[in-house]
Amino acid sequence: MAQTDALNRILAELARDTRLHTVLLYGSRADGSANLGSDYDIAAFGEVAQLTRDTRRIDGEYLDLFVYPDSALAAPGEEHLKLRGARVLRQRGEEAMRFLAALDAIHAAGPRRLPEDELQARRDWAHKMAARIARGDVEGNYRRAWLLTALLEDYFELRGLWYEGPKKSLRWLKANDELSGLAFDKALRPGAELAAIEALVVRVAGPQASPARGLTS
C-alpha cells in the first residue's frame, strides 16, 4: 500500500518524539477498506507514563492516534485486539511482530463466554426495547437508536464470537450470515418500519422467551 502525504507527515511527527520506537497502522487504512473520511488509526509505543490519544486533523485527514507505554507492547490483551492485522511502520527489533502474533493467538482462542443468565438478560432486553420504541415518543425514539446500536454487538456476544466494531462486523455478516446482514440493512435504514426492527430482534435474540421460566429459590 502506497503511503499518502498525510501518513508521511504523521510518521515524520512521530519520529521527532525520541521516546517512541514502534508504530502500527491499523483499521481500514491498513486492510484496504478505507473510504472517504476514514481515519488514520495509528498505535505508537514507547517510554511514556500512560496511554494518551490524539485526534487532530492533518492535511484535512482525521488522525486517531493512541500512544501506549512499553508495558502494553510487552503484555498484549483483549483490549488491544483492534490492532490485530496492523501494518508495522516501525518497530524495535521484532517486538511488533511478536505483539501481533500474540493478538492472533488471543483472537483464535475466542472470547470468554458470558454467563447464561446474562445472555438471557440481553435477549429479554432486546424484546423489551422493541416494545418500548413502539410508543413513538422522544424516549421511544432514543431507545430505537440504542437498540439498533446494541443489537450488532449482541449478535456476536450471544454467539460467542468477537465483536470487532461496526465496519468489520457488518462485513463479516455479509460474508458469513447473509440473512442476518440483510436484516440489519433493513432495520438500520432511516425511517425503517417497526416490523423490520422487530424482525431483526428475533434474528439476533431469538423468539421472546416464555414468561414461565420461573424464579430461582
N, C-alpha and C positions, 0 to 999 in steps of 0.2 A: 504494500500500500504506500503510495507516494505521500510524503509529508507536506502538509499545507503550510502557507506562510504563518498562519495563526499558531499552528503546532510548533513550528520552528521558533517563533517568538517566545512561546511558553517555555520551551526547553532551554532557551538562552537565559530566561529569567531564573529558572530553577538552577541552572549551572552556576549562577553567581552566588547561590547560597551554599557555602562550602560544607555545611552540616549534612546536606542531602547527598546520598550516594546511589540510591536506587529509585527508578522512575518507571511506572507502568501506565500504559494507556489501556483502558478497558471500556466496556459498553459498546454502543453502536459504532463509534469511530474505529474500534478495534476489530469488530466482527463483520464490518461491511454493510451493516443495515442502517447507517446514518441517513437522515434526510434533512430537509430544510429546517434549521433551528435546532438540530441535535447538539447537545453539549459536547465539550471535550472533557470526558471523565478521566481524571488522572489521579493516581495514588503515588505519593513520594514518601520515602522512608529515610530517616536519618537521626542524628543526635539531637532530638528535640524532646522537651519535657512532657508534652501532652499533644493529643490529637487537635489539629486546627483545620479550618475549612476556608477556602477562598472561592467566591462565586462571582468574580468580576466578569466584565465583557472585555475581550481583547480583539482588536481589529474587527469589531462587530460580531464576534462569535462568543458564545457563552462558555465560560470555564466553570468546571466543578471539580476543584482540587482538594483532596484530603491529604494532609501531611501527617504521617504516623511516626511515632517513636520506634526505635530499633526493636523494642520488645515485641511489637506486633509482627514484624517480619520474622522474628525467631519463633513465634508461637501462633501460627495461623489457627483461626477458629471459625465457627459458623458465621460469625458477624462479618467475616471477610469474603464470603462466598461470591459476593457481587464482583469480585476481582478475578474470578475464575475465567480462564481463557484470555487473560490480558496479554497485550503485546509488550514485551520488555524493551524499553527505550534506553535504559541504562541500569547497570547493576554492579555490585561489588562482588567480585568472584562469581560464584554461581548461586548466590543467596536467593535471587528472584526465582530462578528455575526450581530450586528446592521448595520455596514457598508455594509456587503454583502447583507443583506436583502434590504437595500436602493437601491443598484445596481440592484437587481432583479426587483424592482418596476420601476426604470428608464427604464430598458430594456423592461418590459411589456408594458409601455406606448408608446413605439415606437419612432423612430427618428422624428425630425421636418422635414417636407417635404419641399424640395427646391421649389422655385417659378417656375411656369410653363415655363417661358422664359429660366431659367437656365437648366431645364430638357431638353427642346428642343435644347438648345445650345449643350448639351452633346451628344444628338442623332446625330445632324448635324456634330459635331466634329468627331465622330466615322467614319461616312461615308467619310468625307473629308480625314481623316488619311489613311483609306483603299485605297483611290485613290492615295494618295501620295506615299505609300510604293510600289506601282506597278512599280515605276521608277527603283527600284533595285540598286540605288546608295547608298553611305555610309549614307547620310541623310535619305534616304528611309528606310534603314535597322535599323537606330536608331528609326525612327518613328514606325517601326514594333514592336520593343521591348516595346516602350512607350505605344502603343495602346493595346497590349496584356495585359500589366500590368493594365492599366486604365479600361479595359472592365470588369474585375472582380468586382472592386469597383462600377462601374457604373451600373452593373446588379442590385445590391442591392439598390443603391441610386434611380434609376429610378422606382423601385417598392415600395419605402417607407419602406424598410427593413434595419436593422442594417447591416453594413459591419464589420465583426469581424476578418479580416485578412485572408490570403490565405488558411491556413490549415482548419480552421473552415468553411470558405465559400465553398471551394470545397467539403468538407464532407457534408455540407448542400445541395448543388446541387445534389449530388449523391442520397441523401435520399428524396428530395422534388421536383426536376426538372431534371429528368434523361436525357432528351433530351438536355437541356442546358449544363448539365455536360459533356455529350459526345461531344458536340460542342466545349467546352473548351479543352477537352482532345485532339481532333484532331488538333485544331489550335495551341496549345502550344507545340506540338511535334517538335523537331529540324527538320528543313527542310520542315515544313508543306507547302502545296500548298497555293497560294494566295486565291484560291477558298474556302479553309477551313476557312481562316481568314474572308473573306467576308461573309461567311455563319454565322460565329459567330457574326459579327457586326449586321446582320439582326436579329439574335436571341436575342441579347441584346437590340438593339436600335430600332428595327422595320425597315420596309422599308424606303428608303430615302424619305424625305418629298417633296411634290410638291414645285417647286420654286414659285408658285403663291400665297404664304401666304400673301404677301403684307407688306408694311411698315406702322407702326402706325404714325399718324399725330401728 
